[in-house]
């Protein structure tokens, strides 16, 4: 069975947003191991929309890549401020590129 996100990019963006929301909630609660577990699903969701985003919005693509890297490193070092900042950038950028 083929993943639906390949034919419907909207579901890929929904999945990305869900990962970001769950990760953000865990970071806010100070649960970095849960946040890391949640954020580990980001890459899978991102793969389903990555090429389309790269084509439609190169700046959005770069912003998402940079923020995802920031979040990953912030979660490893349990840096709440940096993690939340990166997650906020992801949230905003995903919302913007999903509408373009």
N, C-alpha and C positions, 0 to 999 in steps of 0.2 A: 504494500500500500504506500503510495507516494505521499510525502508530507503536504498538507494543504497549503502551508505557507508559501510553497513554490508557486502555486497558481493564484494565491490570494495574499499579497504582501501585507494586507491589513492585519492578518492573524500574526504575522511575524512581529509587527510593531506592538500588538497587544501583548504578546509574550515578553518582548523586551521591557515594556512598561511594567508588567507584573513582576519581573525579576528585580527591576530597580525599586519598585515600591516595597517588595518584601525585604530587600537588602537594607533599604532606608529604615524600615521599622525595626529591624534587628540592630542596626547601628545605634539608633536612638535609644534602644533598650540597653545598650552596652554589651550586647551579645555578639561579639566579633566572630566566634566560630560559626554561629548560625548565619550571620551576614556573609561570611566567606562561602559557606555551603550554598546559600541562595545565589550569590553573585557568580559562582562557578557555572551556573546555567546560562549566563549572559552570552557567552561565546556561541553556544548552540543556536540561541534565538537570533543573534546578530548575523550568523552565517546565512540565514534564510532571506535577509533583506539587504545585506552588505553591498552586493554588486549594484543593486538598483539605487541605493543611496549614493554610492560612489559616482554613478552616472548623473543622477539628478541634482545632487547637491555635494560637490567636492568639499566645500567648507564644512558642511554638516558632518560629512564622513570623517574629516580630520578631527573635528571637535569630539565626536563620539569615540574615535580611537584613542585620542589623548585622555579624555575623561575616564574611559574604561581602564587605561593603564594607571592613572592616578588612583582610582578606587582600589584596584588590586593591590597596589603597593601600600596604600593607607590601611587597608584591612590587615595586611601582613604585619604592620607595625602598630595596629590598634589605635590609629590616629583618627579619632572621631570627627574632628573639624574637617580634616582633609577628605575623609571618606564622604561626609555629608555634602561638602562642596562639589566633589566629583559627581556624586549621585544627582545633585540638583542640576548640574550642567547636562547630564545624560537625560534627565526627565524633560527638561526644556527643549533640548535639541531633538530628541526622539519625537516629541509632540510636533515640533516645527517641520521636520523632514517627512513625517508621516502624512502631512497635509499637502506637501508640495507635489 
